[in-house]
Amino acid sequence: METLDLQDENGEIISFELYFTFFINDEEYYAFLPLDEEGIEFINVEFDDPDNDLSGFVVFRLDHDPVSGGEILVEIVDPVELEIVQDTALEMVPEN
């Protein structure tokens, strides 16, 4: 299980578990499930199924740091990109 720890604006550490990865137009995206209640506020892809135990997950795009050149995960802020990512991600959700 791969996990990701993020620090919010209040300095709180929030943990996520890697759910799945996918590509759109040669861009790689990572979907993470929140591991605790605090992570729910970061969800940017919500499930439409009321019977699903999960409310949703958060997706980040893999990018490169312009300074170090290393790989980084970035928040999707463009509303058009986010809508495409949401639609695609919901189609890619793994079967349990």
N, C-alpha and C positions, 0 to 999 in steps of 0.2 A: 504494500500500500504506500503510495507516494502522498506526502502531505505538504502543504504550503502554509506557512504562518505569515499573516499580514498584520501590520500595525495600523490601527485607525488613527484618526485625528486627535483622539484623546489619549493615545499611547497604549491602548489596550491591544493585546495580541489575540488574533482570531485565527483559528485553525480550519483548514479545508482539506478534503481528501480528493485526489484526482479521480474523476468520474470517467471521462473519455476524452480523446482528442479527435480533431477533424480538420479538414482543409476546405477553404473556399478561395478559388482563384490564386492558387499557390501560396496563400497565407495560412499559417498553422494556428489553430485555436485550441485552447485547453479549457475543459469544463470541470469545475470543482464543486463538490458538495460541502456545505457548511457542516462542521463537526459540533458546533454548539449554537445556542440560541442567538448569540451576538452576530453570527455570520449571516443570518437571514436578511439583515438590512442591505447586504451587498448583492443579493440575488438580482440578476438582470435577465433571466429566462425563467418564466413561471409555467408550471404545469396547468393545463386546462382541466385535467381529470380530478374531480373532487374525491375520488376513491384512492388516489395516490397518497401515500404517507408523507412524501416529500413535497414541499411547497415549490421547489425549484432549485436552480443552481446558478453559479456565477461563471461567466466565460471571459477569458482574457485572450488577447492576441499575442503571439510570440513576435518579438521585434528585436532589434539590436541597439544597444546603448551607443549613442554617437560619440561618446568620449572613450569608453573602454573597448567598444566593439563586441562586448559580451552579450549573450542572450538575456533578454528581460521580458517579463510579462507585463502588458500594458492594458489599462482600462479602455473599453470601447466607448468613446464619447460621441462619435458621429452618429446622429440618429438614423441615417440611411443604412450605414454599416451595421448598426445594432439590430435593426429590423431584419436585415438579411441573415445575420448571425442567429437571431432568435428563431426564425423560421427553419433554418437549416439544422440548428442544434436539436430542435424538437423532433425532427425527422430522424436524427442520428442516435437518439437515446437508446442505450443498450437494453435488451430484454432481460428481465430478472429471472 
